[in-house]
Amino acid sequence: MKLTFDPDKDATNVTKHGLSLADALLVFDAPNKLTLVSTRQDEARLMDIAMVEVAGVVLVLVYVMRQPDEVRAISLRRASKQERTLYAKNYH
């Protein structure tokens, strides 16, 4: 899978969330992820919630599929309490 992202958005994401979009595939490729459709924007954005074993935390990746094999990362952050609860209900 090819990962793309805006370098300026990545810098903002690192400042805001302490995570680089370059690590987005850790969530995208997670075996036990929960995928939701975000209706916040006019384009079809997907949101994956997954436990990332390397970090030992539940992370949220917001992205769009540009091509069948291209993930365009928009945001990568730690899951909120509500998102962690939703994830736990589905995978624990």
PDB file with one MODEL, atoms N, CA, C and O in Angstrom:
MODEL        1
ATOM      1  N   MET A   1       0.842  -1.173   0.000  1.00  0.00           N
ATOM      2  CA  MET A   1       0.000   0.000   0.000  1.00  0.00           C
ATOM      3  C   MET A   1       0.890   1.240   0.000  1.00  0.00           C
ATOM      4  O   MET A   1       1.864   1.321   0.749  1.00  0.00           O
ATOM      5  N   LYS A   2       0.547   2.186  -0.836  1.00  0.00           N
ATOM      6  CA  LYS A   2       1.296   3.437  -0.918  1.00  0.00           C
ATOM      7  C   LYS A   2       0.668   4.464   0.027  1.00  0.00           C
ATOM      8  O   LYS A   2      -0.552   4.628   0.054  1.00  0.00           O
ATOM      9  N   LEU A   3       1.501   5.144   0.791  1.00  0.00           N
ATOM     10  CA  LEU A   3       1.051   6.179   1.720  1.00  0.00           C
ATOM     11  C   LEU A   3       1.491   7.538   1.209  1.00  0.00           C
ATOM     12  O   LEU A   3       2.656   7.730   0.863  1.00  0.00           O
ATOM     13  N   THR A   4       0.555   8.486   1.160  1.00  0.00           N
ATOM     14  CA  THR A   4       0.890   9.866   0.808  1.00  0.00           C
ATOM     15  C   THR A   4       0.287  10.801   1.855  1.00  0.00           C
ATOM     16  O   THR A   4      -0.695  10.465   2.518  1.00  0.00           O
ATOM     17  N   PHE A   5       0.888  11.969   1.989  1.00  0.00           N
ATOM     18  CA  PHE A   5       0.365  13.000   2.883  1.00  0.00           C
ATOM     19  C   PHE A   5       1.036  14.313   2.549  1.00  0.00           C
ATOM     20  O   PHE A   5       2.103  14.343   1.935  1.00  0.00           O
ATOM     21  N   ASP A   6       0.407  15.392   2.955  1.00  0.00           N
ATOM     22  CA  ASP A   6       0.943  16.731   2.757  1.00  0.00           C
ATOM     23  C   ASP A   6       2.017  16.982   3.820  1.00  0.00           C
ATOM     24  O   ASP A   6       1.730  16.859   5.011  1.00  0.00           O
ATOM     25  N   PRO A   7       3.243  17.330   3.421  1.00  0.00           N
ATOM     26  CA  PRO A   7       4.313  17.564   4.396  1.00  0.00           C
ATOM     27  C   PRO A   7       3.990  18.669   5.410  1.00  0.00           C
ATOM     28  O   PRO A   7       4.373  18.570   6.576  1.00  0.00           O
ATOM     29  N   ASP A   8       3.291  19.715   4.973  1.00  0.00           N
ATOM     30  CA  ASP A   8       2.906  20.779   5.903  1.00  0.00           C
ATOM     31  C   ASP A   8       1.885  20.269   6.918  1.00  0.00           C
ATOM     32  O   ASP A   8       1.946  20.612   8.099  1.00  0.00           O
ATOM     33  N   LYS A   9       0.947  19.447   6.446  1.00  0.00           N
ATOM     34  CA  LYS A   9      -0.044  18.847   7.342  1.00  0.00           C
ATOM     35  C   LYS A   9       0.642  17.906   8.329  1.00  0.00           C
ATOM     36  O   LYS A   9       0.242  17.820   9.490  1.00  0.00           O
ATOM     37  N   ASP A  10       1.671  17.201   7.867  1.00  0.00           N
ATOM     38  CA  ASP A  10       2.424  16.309   8.754  1.00  0.00           C
ATOM     39  C   ASP A  10       3.095  17.109   9.869  1.00  0.00           C
ATOM     40  O   ASP A  10       3.051  16.709  11.033  1.00  0.00           O
ATOM     41  N   ALA A  11       3.706  18.222   9.524  1.00  0.00           N
ATOM     42  CA  ALA A  11       4.358  19.064  10.537  1.00  0.00           C
ATOM     43  C   ALA A  11       3.341  19.562  11.562  1.00  0.00           C
ATOM     44  O   ALA A  11       3.624  19.589  12.759  1.00  0.00           O
ATOM     45  N   THR A  12       2.171  19.950  11.095  1.00  0.00           N
ATOM     46  CA  THR A  12       1.101  20.384  11.995  1.00  0.00           C
ATOM     47  C   THR A  12       0.647  19.234  12.882  1.00  0.00           C
ATOM     48  O   THR A  12       0.411  19.423  14.075  1.00  0.00           O
ATOM     49  N   ASN A  13       0.524  18.042  12.305  1.00  0.00           N
ATOM     50  CA  ASN A  13       0.083  16.872  13.059  1.00  0.00           C
ATOM     51  C   ASN A  13       1.092  16.509  14.147  1.00  0.00           C
ATOM     52  O   ASN A  13       0.707  16.144  15.258  1.00  0.00           O
ATOM     53  N   VAL A  14       2.378  16.609  13.829  1.00  0.00           N
ATOM     54  CA  VAL A  14       3.422  16.324  14.825  1.00  0.00           C
ATOM     55  C   VAL A  14       3.336  17.329  15.971  1.00  0.00           C
ATOM     56  O   VAL A  14       3.425  16.952  17.139  1.00  0.00           O
ATOM     57  N   THR A  15       3.163  18.605  15.636  1.00  0.00           N
ATOM     58  CA  THR A  15       3.056  19.638  16.665  1.00  0.00           C
ATOM     59  C   THR A  15       1.813  19.441  17.531  1.00  0.00           C
ATOM     60  O   THR A  15       1.878  19.546  18.756  1.00  0.00           O
ATOM     61  N   LYS A  16       0.696  19.157  16.894  1.00  0.00           N
ATOM     62  CA  LYS A  16      -0.582  19.058  17.608  1.00  0.00           C
ATOM     63  C   LYS A  16      -0.752  17.737  18.362  1.00  0.00           C
ATOM     64  O   LYS A  16      -1.247  17.722  19.489  1.00  0.00           O
ATOM     65  N   HIS A  17      -0.337  16.616  17.731  1.00  0.00           N
ATOM     66  CA  HIS A  17      -0.621  15.292  18.296  1.00  0.00           C
ATOM     67  C   HIS A  17       0.622  14.484  18.667  1.00  0.00           C
ATOM     68  O   HIS A  17       0.513  13.431  19.295  1.00  0.00           O
ATOM     69  N   GLY A  18       1.802  14.972  18.281  1.00  0.00           N
ATOM     70  CA  GLY A  18       3.026  14.245  18.594  1.00  0.00           C
ATOM     71  C   GLY A  18       3.235  12.998  17.764  1.00  0.00           C
ATOM     72  O   GLY A  18       4.038  12.139  18.127  1.00  0.00           O
ATOM     73  N   LEU A  19       2.519  12.884  16.650  1.00  0.00           N
ATOM     74  CA  LEU A  19       2.612  11.714  15.777  1.00  0.00           C
ATOM     75  C   LEU A  19       2.798  12.161  14.337  1.00  0.00           C
ATOM     76  O   LEU A  19       2.164  13.114  13.885  1.00  0.00           O
ATOM     77  N   SER A  20       3.672  11.465  13.620  1.00  0.00           N
ATOM     78  CA  SER A  20       3.903  11.772  12.213  1.00  0.00           C
ATOM     79  C   SER A  20       2.948  10.972  11.334  1.00  0.00           C
ATOM     80  O   SER A  20       2.671   9.804  11.606  1.00  0.00           O
ATOM     81  N   LEU A  21       2.454  11.604  10.292  1.00  0.00           N
ATOM     82  CA  LEU A  21       1.606  10.906   9.329  1.00  0.00           C
ATOM     83  C   LEU A  21       2.365   9.781   8.631  1.00  0.00           C
ATOM     84  O   LEU A  21       1.753   8.885   8.049  1.00  0.00           O
ATOM     85  N   ALA A  22       3.686   9.825   8.687  1.00  0.00           N
ATOM     86  CA  ALA A  22       4.498   8.758   8.097  1.00  0.00           C
ATOM     87  C   ALA A  22       4.239   7.417   8.779  1.00  0.00           C
ATOM     88  O   ALA A  22       4.544   6.367   8.213  1.00  0.00           O
ATOM     89  N   ASP A  23       3.680   7.441   9.990  1.00  0.00           N
ATOM     90  CA  ASP A  23       3.372   6.214  10.727  1.00  0.00           C
ATOM     91  C   ASP A  23       1.940   5.733  10.517  1.00  0.00           C
ATOM     92  O   ASP A  23       1.500   4.805  11.196  1.00  0.00           O
ATOM     93  N   ALA A  24       1.218   6.332   9.607  1.00  0.00           N
ATOM     94  CA  ALA A  24      -0.201   6.024   9.404  1.00  0.00           C
ATOM     95  C   ALA A  24      -0.465   4.566   9.050  1.00  0.00           C
ATOM     96  O   ALA A  24      -1.501   4.021   9.433  1.00  0.00           O
ATOM     97  N   LEU A  25       0.437   3.933   8.338  1.00  0.00           N
ATOM     98  CA  LEU A  25       0.202   2.542   7.945  1.00  0.00           C
ATOM     99  C   LEU A  25       0.205   1.590   9.130  1.00  0.00           C
ATOM    100  O   LEU A  25      -0.308   0.476   9.021  1.00  0.00           O
ATOM    101  N   LEU A  26       0.775   2.004  10.269  1.00  0.00           N
ATOM    102  CA  LEU A  26       0.690   1.174  11.477  1.00  0.00           C
ATOM    103  C   LEU A  26      -0.768   0.951  11.864  1.00  0.00           C
ATOM    104  O   LEU A  26      -1.134  -0.134  12.316  1.00  0.00           O
ATOM    105  N   VAL A  27      -1.590   1.963  11.689  1.00  0.00           N
ATOM    106  CA  VAL A  27      -3.019   1.838  11.980  1.00  0.00           C
ATOM    107  C   VAL A  27      -3.737   1.196  10.802  1.00  0.00           C
ATOM    108  O   VAL A  27      -4.540   0.282  10.988  1.00  0.00           O
ATOM    109  N   PHE A  28      -3.454   1.666   9.592  1.00  0.00           N
ATOM    110  CA  PHE A  28      -4.140   1.155   8.403  1.00  0.00           C
ATOM    111  C   PHE A  28      -3.959  -0.353   8.260  1.00  0.00           C
ATOM    112  O   PHE A  28      -4.899  -1.054   7.886  1.00  0.00           O
ATOM    113  N   ASP A  29      -2.769  -0.857   8.553  1.00  0.00           N
ATOM    114  CA  ASP A  29      -2.466  -2.284   8.404  1.00  0.00           C
ATOM    115  C   ASP A  29      -2.764  -3.109   9.652  1.00  0.00           C
ATOM    116  O   ASP A  29      -2.530  -4.318   9.650  1.00  0.00           O
ATOM    117  N   ALA A  30      -3.267  -2.498  10.706  1.00  0.00           N
ATOM    118  CA  ALA A  30      -3.541  -3.223  11.950  1.00  0.00           C
ATOM    119  C   ALA A  30      -4.589  -4.314  11.707  1.00  0.00           C
ATOM    120  O   ALA A  30      -5.592  -4.070  11.036  1.00  0.00           O
ATOM    121  N   PRO A  31      -4.360  -5.511  12.249  1.00  0.00           N
ATOM    122  CA  PRO A  31      -5.290  -6.616  12.001  1.00  0.00           C
ATOM    123  C   PRO A  31      -6.658  -6.432  12.659  1.00  0.00           C
ATOM    124  O   PRO A  31      -7.668  -6.861  12.101  1.00  0.00           O
ATOM    125  N   ASN A  32      -6.706  -5.817  13.806  1.00  0.00           N
ATOM    126  CA  ASN A  32      -7.975  -5.624  14.520  1.00  0.00           C
ATOM    127  C   ASN A  32      -8.337  -4.152  14.564  1.00  0.00           C
ATOM    128  O   ASN A  32      -8.281  -3.518  15.618  1.00  0.00           O
ATOM    129  N   LYS A  33      -8.707  -3.616  13.413  1.00  0.00           N
ATOM    130  CA  LYS A  33      -9.067  -2.200  13.373  1.00  0.00           C
ATOM    131  C   LYS A  33     -10.569  -2.059  13.154  1.00  0.00           C
ATOM    132  O   LYS A  33     -11.227  -2.929  12.585  1.00  0.00           O
ATOM    133  N   LEU A  34     -11.066  -0.961  13.615  1.00  0.00           N
ATOM    134  CA  LEU A  34     -12.467  -0.609  13.435  1.00  0.00           C
ATOM    135  C   LEU A  34     -12.495   0.537  12.434  1.00  0.00           C
ATOM    136  O   LEU A  34     -11.858   1.567  12.655  1.00  0.00           O
ATOM    137  N   THR A  35     -13.231   0.367  11.331  1.00  0.00           N
ATOM    138  CA  THR A  35     -13.285   1.398  10.297  1.00  0.00           C
ATOM    139  C   THR A  35     -14.663   2.049  10.289  1.00  0.00           C
ATOM    140  O   THR A  35     -15.685   1.367  10.219  1.00  0.00           O
ATOM    141  N   LEU A  36     -14.675   3.362  10.361  1.00  0.00           N
ATOM    142  CA  LEU A  36     -15.907   4.147  10.325  1.00  0.00           C
ATOM    143  C   LEU A  36     -15.833   5.121   9.162  1.00  0.00           C
ATOM    144  O   LEU A  36     -14.743   5.500   8.732  1.00  0.00           O
ATOM    145  N   VAL A  37     -16.988   5.526   8.653  1.00  0.00           N
ATOM    146  CA  VAL A  37     -17.044   6.527   7.592  1.00  0.00           C
ATOM    147  C   VAL A  37     -17.335   7.869   8.234  1.00  0.00           C
ATOM    148  O   VAL A  37     -18.282   8.005   9.009  1.00  0.00           O
ATOM    149  N   SER A  38     -16.520   8.857   7.909  1.00  0.00           N
ATOM    150  CA  SER A  38     -16.699  10.209   8.430  1.00  0.00           C
ATOM    151  C   SER A  38     -17.521  11.015   7.436  1.00  0.00           C
ATOM    152  O   SER A  38     -17.186  11.079   6.253  1.00  0.00           O
ATOM    153  N   THR A  39     -18.576  11.618   7.906  1.00  0.00           N
ATOM    154  CA  THR A  39     -19.433  12.428   7.036  1.00  0.00           C
ATOM    155  C   THR A  39     -19.225  13.918   7.272  1.00  0.00           C
ATOM    156  O   THR A  39     -20.055  14.742   6.890  1.00  0.00           O
ATOM    157  N   ARG A  40     -18.119  14.246   7.897  1.00  0.00           N
ATOM    158  CA  ARG A  40     -17.835  15.636   8.245  1.00  0.00           C
ATOM    159  C   ARG A  40     -17.486  16.505   7.040  1.00  0.00           C
ATOM    160  O   ARG A  40     -17.777  17.701   7.031  1.00  0.00           O
ATOM    161  N   GLN A  41     -16.884  15.928   6.059  1.00  0.00           N
ATOM    162  CA  GLN A  41     -16.441  16.678   4.883  1.00  0.00           C
ATOM    163  C   GLN A  41     -17.251  16.250   3.664  1.00  0.00           C
ATOM    164  O   GLN A  41     -18.036  15.305   3.733  1.00  0.00           O
ATOM    165  N   ASP A  42     -17.057  16.950   2.552  1.00  0.00           N
ATOM    166  CA  ASP A  42     -17.777  16.613   1.335  1.00  0.00           C
ATOM    167  C   ASP A  42     -17.176  15.416   0.600  1.00  0.00           C
ATOM    168  O   ASP A  42     -17.795  14.894  -0.326  1.00  0.00           O
ATOM    169  N   GLU A  43     -15.985  14.973   0.994  1.00  0.00           N
ATOM    170  CA  GLU A  43     -15.403  13.779   0.393  1.00  0.00           C
ATOM    171  C   GLU A  43     -15.528  12.615   1.374  1.00  0.00           C
ATOM    172  O   GLU A  43     -15.650  12.823   2.581  1.00  0.00           O
ATOM    173  N   ALA A  44     -15.496  11.405   0.855  1.00  0.00           N
ATOM    174  CA  ALA A  44     -15.637  10.217   1.703  1.00  0.00           C
ATOM    175  C   ALA A  44     -14.351   9.983   2.487  1.00  0.00           C
ATOM    176  O   ALA A  44     -13.371   9.465   1.952  1.00  0.00           O
ATOM    177  N   ARG A  45     -14.366  10.365   3.740  1.00  0.00           N
ATOM    178  CA  ARG A  45     -13.214  10.143   4.609  1.00  0.00           C
ATOM    179  C   ARG A  45     -13.483   8.923   5.463  1.00  0.00           C
ATOM    180  O   ARG A  45     -14.599   8.704   5.933  1.00  0.00           O
ATOM    181  N   LEU A  46     -12.452   8.140   5.654  1.00  0.00           N
ATOM    182  CA  LEU A  46     -12.544   6.952   6.488  1.00  0.00           C
ATOM    183  C   LEU A  46     -11.759   7.187   7.758  1.00  0.00           C
ATOM    184  O   LEU A  46     -10.783   7.936   7.771  1.00  0.00           O
ATOM    185  N   MET A  47     -12.191   6.543   8.825  1.00  0.00           N
ATOM    186  CA  MET A  47     -11.497   6.662  10.095  1.00  0.00           C
ATOM    187  C   MET A  47     -11.264   5.260  10.629  1.00  0.00           C
ATOM    188  O   MET A  47     -12.216   4.519  10.875  1.00  0.00           O
ATOM    189  N   ASP A  48     -10.011   4.897  10.808  1.00  0.00           N
ATOM    190  CA  ASP A  48      -9.644   3.617  11.402  1.00  0.00           C
ATOM    191  C   ASP A  48      -9.249   3.848  12.852  1.00  0.00           C
ATOM    192  O   ASP A  48      -8.514   4.785  13.162  1.00  0.00           O
ATOM    193  N   ILE A  49      -9.741   2.991  13.734  1.00  0.00           N
ATOM    194  CA  ILE A  49      -9.356   3.011  15.142  1.00  0.00           C
ATOM    195  C   ILE A  49      -8.704   1.668  15.418  1.00  0.00           C
ATOM    196  O   ILE A  49      -9.308   0.625  15.167  1.00  0.00           O
ATOM    197  N   ALA A  50      -7.483   1.677  15.929  1.00  0.00           N
ATOM    198  CA  ALA A  50      -6.776   0.417  16.165  1.00  0.00           C
ATOM    199  C   ALA A  50      -5.789   0.544  17.308  1.00  0.00           C
ATOM    200  O   ALA A  50      -5.245   1.615  17.575  1.00  0.00           O
ATOM    201  N   MET A  51      -5.573  -0.588  17.979  1.00  0.00           N
ATOM    202  CA  MET A  51      -4.513  -0.678  18.982  1.00  0.00           C
ATOM    203  C   MET A  51      -3.219  -0.895  18.217  1.00  0.00           C
ATOM    204  O   MET A  51      -3.110  -1.837  17.431  1.00  0.00           O
ATOM    205  N   VAL A  52      -2.255  -0.044  18.437  1.00  0.00           N
ATOM    206  CA  VAL A  52      -0.955  -0.183  17.791  1.00  0.00           C
ATOM    207  C   VAL A  52      -0.006  -0.757  18.828  1.00  0.00           C
ATOM    208  O   VAL A  52       0.364  -0.086  19.791  1.00  0.00           O
ATOM    209  N   GLU A  53       0.383  -2.008  18.618  1.00  0.00           N
ATOM    210  CA  GLU A  53       1.186  -2.730  19.604  1.00  0.00           C
ATOM    211  C   GLU A  53       2.522  -2.050  19.886  1.00  0.00           C
ATOM    212  O   GLU A  53       2.985  -2.049  21.027  1.00  0.00           O
ATOM    213  N   VAL A  54       3.145  -1.476  18.865  1.00  0.00           N
ATOM    214  CA  VAL A  54       4.443  -0.826  19.045  1.00  0.00           C
ATOM    215  C   VAL A  54       4.332   0.307  20.062  1.00  0.00           C
ATOM    216  O   VAL A  54       5.199   0.476  20.919  1.00  0.00           O
ATOM    217  N   ALA A  55       3.259   1.072  19.953  1.00  0.00           N
ATOM    218  CA  ALA A  55       3.061   2.213  20.847  1.00  0.00           C
ATOM    219  C   ALA A  55       2.275   1.835  22.097  1.00  0.00           C
ATOM    220  O   ALA A  55       2.340   2.535  23.107  1.00  0.00           O
ATOM    221  N   GLY A  56       1.529   0.726  22.036  1.00  0.00           N
ATOM    222  CA  GLY A  56       0.718   0.294  23.162  1.00  0.00           C
ATOM    223  C   GLY A  56      -0.474   1.187  23.437  1.00  0.00           C
ATOM    224  O   GLY A  56      -0.996   1.206  24.552  1.00  0.00           O
ATOM    225  N   VAL A  57      -0.908   1.924  22.432  1.00  0.00           N
ATOM    226  CA  VAL A  57      -2.044   2.829  22.583  1.00  0.00           C
ATOM    227  C   VAL A  57      -3.021   2.633  21.428  1.00  0.00           C
ATOM    228  O   VAL A  57      -2.681   2.061  20.393  1.00  0.00           O
ATOM    229  N   VAL A  58      -4.236   3.122  21.631  1.00  0.00           N
ATOM    230  CA  VAL A  58      -5.235   3.103  20.566  1.00  0.00           C
ATOM    231  C   VAL A  58      -5.107   4.420  19.808  1.00  0.00           C
ATOM    232  O   VAL A  58      -5.184   5.500  20.395  1.00  0.00           O
ATOM    233  N   LEU A  59      -4.911   4.315  18.508  1.00  0.00           N
ATOM    234  CA  LEU A  59      -4.748   5.492  17.654  1.00  0.00           C
ATOM    235  C   LEU A  59      -5.889   5.585  16.658  1.00  0.00           C
ATOM    236  O   LEU A  59      -6.535   4.587  16.340  1.00  0.00           O
ATOM    237  N   VAL A  60      -6.128   6.793  16.169  1.00  0.00           N
ATOM    238  CA  VAL A  60      -7.137   7.053  15.153  1.00  0.00           C
ATOM    239  C   VAL A  60      -6.436   7.635  13.932  1.00  0.00           C
ATOM    240  O   VAL A  60      -5.666   8.590  14.032  1.00  0.00           O
ATOM    241  N   LEU A  61      -6.719   7.042  12.789  1.00  0.00           N
ATOM    242  CA  LEU A  61      -6.206   7.526  11.509  1.00  0.00           C
ATOM    243  C   LEU A  61      -7.388   7.989  10.670  1.00  0.00           C
ATOM    244  O   LEU A  61      -8.328   7.224  10.450  1.00  0.00           O
ATOM    245  N   VAL A  62      -7.352   9.225  10.204  1.00  0.00           N
ATOM    246  CA  VAL A  62      -8.350   9.730   9.268  1.00  0.00           C
ATOM    247  C   VAL A  62      -7.654   9.826   7.919  1.00  0.00           C
ATOM    248  O   VAL A  62      -6.556  10.371   7.809  1.00  0.00           O
ATOM    249  N   TYR A  63      -8.312   9.285   6.891  1.00  0.00           N
ATOM    250  CA  TYR A  63      -7.672   9.216   5.575  1.00  0.00           C
ATOM    251  C   TYR A  63      -8.714   9.126   4.471  1.00  0.00           C
ATOM    252  O   TYR A  63      -9.900   8.918   4.730  1.00  0.00           O
ATOM    253  N   VAL A  64      -8.256   9.285   3.244  1.00  0.00           N
ATOM    254  CA  VAL A  64      -9.065   9.027   2.056  1.00  0.00           C
ATOM    255  C   VAL A  64      -8.283   8.064   1.181  1.00  0.00           C
ATOM    256  O   VAL A  64      -7.053   8.031   1.206  1.00  0.00           O
ATOM    257  N   MET A  65      -9.022   7.285   0.409  1.00  0.00           N
ATOM    258  CA  MET A  65      -8.391   6.395  -0.566  1.00  0.00           C
ATOM    259  C   MET A  65      -8.336   7.156  -1.886  1.00  0.00           C
ATOM    260  O   MET A  65      -9.375   7.482  -2.459  1.00  0.00           O
ATOM    261  N   ARG A  66      -7.142   7.437  -2.363  1.00  0.00           N
ATOM    262  CA  ARG A  66      -6.975   8.169  -3.624  1.00  0.00           C
ATOM    263  C   ARG A  66      -7.047   7.222  -4.819  1.00  0.00           C
ATOM    264  O   ARG A  66      -7.630   7.557  -5.850  1.00  0.00           O
ATOM    265  N   GLN A  67      -6.474   6.084  -4.680  1.00  0.00           N
ATOM    266  CA  GLN A  67      -6.481   5.014  -5.677  1.00  0.00           C
ATOM    267  C   GLN A  67      -6.734   3.733  -4.892  1.00  0.00           C
ATOM    268  O   GLN A  67      -6.679   3.754  -3.662  1.00  0.00           O
ATOM    269  N   PRO A  68      -7.008   2.625  -5.560  1.00  0.00           N
ATOM    270  CA  PRO A  68      -7.208   1.384  -4.802  1.00  0.00           C
ATOM    271  C   PRO A  68      -6.013   1.008  -3.922  1.00  0.00           C
ATOM    272  O   PRO A  68      -6.168   0.284  -2.938  1.00  0.00           O
ATOM    273  N   ASP A  69      -4.830   1.496  -4.273  1.00  0.00           N
ATOM    274  CA  ASP A  69      -3.636   1.139  -3.504  1.00  0.00           C
ATOM    275  C   ASP A  69      -2.924   2.354  -2.896  1.00  0.00           C
ATOM    276  O   ASP A  69      -1.743   2.277  -2.557  1.00  0.00           O
ATOM    277  N   GLU A  70      -3.652   3.485  -2.758  1.00  0.00           N
ATOM    278  CA  GLU A  70      -3.030   4.698  -2.208  1.00  0.00           C
ATOM    279  C   GLU A  70      -3.858   5.277  -1.059  1.00  0.00           C
ATOM    280  O   GLU A  70      -5.018   5.649  -1.234  1.00  0.00           O
ATOM    281  N   VAL A  71      -3.240   5.341   0.107  1.00  0.00           N
ATOM    282  CA  VAL A  71      -3.849   5.934   1.293  1.00  0.00           C
ATOM    283  C   VAL A  71      -3.325   7.358   1.435  1.00  0.00           C
ATOM    284  O   VAL A  71      -2.114   7.571   1.491  1.00  0.00           O
ATOM    285  N   ARG A  72      -4.221   8.323   1.494  1.00  0.00           N
ATOM    286  CA  ARG A  72      -3.843   9.724   1.717  1.00  0.00           C
ATOM    287  C   ARG A  72      -4.182  10.059   3.167  1.00  0.00           C
ATOM    288  O   ARG A  72      -5.346  10.277   3.504  1.00  0.00           O
ATOM    289  N   ALA A  73      -3.160  10.099   4.024  1.00  0.00           N
ATOM    290  CA  ALA A  73      -3.360  10.354   5.450  1.00  0.00           C
ATOM    291  C   ALA A  73      -3.692  11.822   5.684  1.00  0.00           C
ATOM    292  O   ALA A  73      -3.058  12.715   5.122  1.00  0.00           O
ATOM    293  N   ILE A  74      -4.691  12.056   6.518  1.00  0.00           N
ATOM    294  CA  ILE A  74      -5.121  13.406   6.856  1.00  0.00           C
ATOM    295  C   ILE A  74      -4.763  13.737   8.299  1.00  0.00           C
ATOM    296  O   ILE A  74      -4.299  14.839   8.593  1.00  0.00           O
ATOM    297  N   SER A  75      -4.980  12.780   9.196  1.00  0.00           N
ATOM    298  CA  SER A  75      -4.712  13.007  10.615  1.00  0.00           C
ATOM    299  C   SER A  75      -4.399  11.680  11.295  1.00  0.00           C
ATOM    300  O   SER A  75      -4.966  10.644  10.949  1.00  0.00           O
ATOM    301  N   LEU A  76      -3.495  11.722  12.260  1.00  0.00           N
ATOM    302  CA  LEU A  76      -3.155  10.565  13.087  1.00  0.00           C
ATOM    303  C   LEU A  76      -3.027  11.077  14.511  1.00  0.00           C
ATOM    304  O   LEU A  76      -2.249  11.991  14.785  1.00  0.00           O
ATOM    305  N   ARG A  77      -3.809  10.474  15.429  1.00  0.00           N
ATOM    306  CA  ARG A  77      -3.823  10.969  16.804  1.00  0.00           C
ATOM    307  C   ARG A  77      -4.211   9.846  17.754  1.00  0.00           C
ATOM    308  O   ARG A  77      -4.667   8.783  17.333  1.00  0.00           O
ATOM    309  N   ARG A  78      -4.021  10.106  19.045  1.00  0.00           N
ATOM    310  CA  ARG A  78      -4.496   9.168  20.065  1.00  0.00           C
ATOM    311  C   ARG A  78      -6.020   9.215  20.085  1.00  0.00           C
ATOM    312  O   ARG A  78      -6.625  10.269  19.887  1.00  0.00           O
ATOM    313  N   ALA A  79      -6.624   8.070  20.325  1.00  0.00           N
ATOM    314  CA  ALA A  79      -8.080   7.992  20.380  1.00  0.00           C
ATOM    315  C   ALA A  79      -8.612   8.696  21.625  1.00  0.00           C
ATOM    316  O   ALA A  79      -7.981   8.688  22.682  1.00  0.00           O
ATOM    317  N   SER A  80      -9.781   9.300  21.475  1.00  0.00           N
ATOM    318  CA  SER A  80     -10.466   9.908  22.619  1.00  0.00           C
ATOM    319  C   SER A  80     -11.026   8.791  23.506  1.00  0.00           C
ATOM    320  O   SER A  80     -11.037   7.626  23.107  1.00  0.00           O
ATOM    321  N   LYS A  81     -11.481   9.140  24.683  1.00  0.00           N
ATOM    322  CA  LYS A  81     -12.063   8.147  25.592  1.00  0.00           C
ATOM    323  C   LYS A  81     -13.247   7.446  24.924  1.00  0.00           C
ATOM    324  O   LYS A  81     -13.386   6.227  25.029  1.00  0.00           O
ATOM    325  N   GLN A  82     -14.090   8.203  24.247  1.00  0.00           N
ATOM    326  CA  GLN A  82     -15.245   7.630  23.555  1.00  0.00           C
ATOM    327  C   GLN A  82     -14.795   6.662  22.452  1.00  0.00           C
ATOM    328  O   GLN A  82     -15.382   5.591  22.296  1.00  0.00           O
ATOM    329  N   GLU A  83     -13.778   7.025  21.701  1.00  0.00           N
ATOM    330  CA  GLU A  83     -13.272   6.151  20.634  1.00  0.00           C
ATOM    331  C   GLU A  83     -12.627   4.899  21.208  1.00  0.00           C
ATOM    332  O   GLU A  83     -12.776   3.818  20.639  1.00  0.00           O
ATOM    333  N   ARG A  84     -11.912   5.021  22.326  1.00  0.00           N
ATOM    334  CA  ARG A  84     -11.312   3.843  22.977  1.00  0.00           C
ATOM    335  C   ARG A  84     -12.396   2.893  23.474  1.00  0.00           C
ATOM    336  O   ARG A  84     -12.258   1.675  23.362  1.00  0.00           O
ATOM    337  N   THR A  85     -13.468   3.447  24.019  1.00  0.00           N
ATOM    338  CA  THR A  85     -14.588   2.624  24.481  1.00  0.00           C
ATOM    339  C   THR A  85     -15.241   1.901  23.311  1.00  0.00           C
ATOM    340  O   THR A  85     -15.533   0.709  23.408  1.00  0.00           O
ATOM    341  N   LEU A  86     -15.470   2.595  22.224  1.00  0.00           N
ATOM    342  CA  LEU A  86     -16.047   1.989  21.021  1.00  0.00           C
ATOM    343  C   LEU A  86     -15.157   0.867  20.506  1.00  0.00           C
ATOM    344  O   LEU A  86     -15.643  -0.208  20.152  1.00  0.00           O
ATOM    345  N   TYR A  87     -13.865   1.118  20.464  1.00  0.00           N
ATOM    346  CA  TYR A  87     -12.915   0.096  20.013  1.00  0.00           C
ATOM    347  C   TYR A  87     -12.955  -1.115  20.946  1.00  0.00           C
ATOM    348  O   TYR A  87     -13.000  -2.253  20.478  1.00  0.00           O
ATOM    349  N   ALA A  88     -12.940  -0.883  22.245  1.00  0.00           N
ATOM    350  CA  ALA A  88     -12.934  -1.975  23.226  1.00  0.00           C
ATOM    351  C   ALA A  88     -14.189  -2.834  23.113  1.00  0.00           C
ATOM    352  O   ALA A  88     -14.117  -4.053  23.271  1.00  0.00           O
ATOM    353  N   LYS A  89     -15.324  -2.224  22.845  1.00  0.00           N
ATOM    354  CA  LYS A  89     -16.571  -2.986  22.689  1.00  0.00           C
ATOM    355  C   LYS A  89     -16.507  -3.928  21.493  1.00  0.00           C
ATOM    356  O   LYS A  89     -17.164  -4.969  21.487  1.00  0.00           O
ATOM    357  N   ASN A  90     -15.727  -3.573  20.493  1.00  0.00           N
ATOM    358  CA  ASN A  90     -15.637  -4.383  19.281  1.00  0.00           C
ATOM    359  C   ASN A  90     -14.508  -5.404  19.306  1.00  0.00           C
ATOM    360  O   ASN A  90     -14.581  -6.410  18.601  1.00  0.00           O
ATOM    361  N   TYR A  91     -13.469  -5.172  20.099  1.00  0.00           N
ATOM    362  CA  TYR A  91     -12.288  -6.043  20.031  1.00  0.00           C
ATOM    363  C   TYR A  91     -11.795  -6.591  21.349  1.00  0.00           C
ATOM    364  O   TYR A  91     -10.721  -7.194  21.373  1.00  0.00           O
ATOM    365  N   HIS A  92     -12.498  -6.425  22.433  1.00  0.00           N
ATOM    366  CA  HIS A  92     -12.049  -7.017  23.697  1.00  0.00           C
ATOM    367  C   HIS A  92     -13.147  -7.813  24.332  1.00  0.00           C
ATOM    368  O   HIS A  92     -12.953  -8.386  25.404  1.00  0.00           O
TER     369      HIS A  92
ENDMDL
END
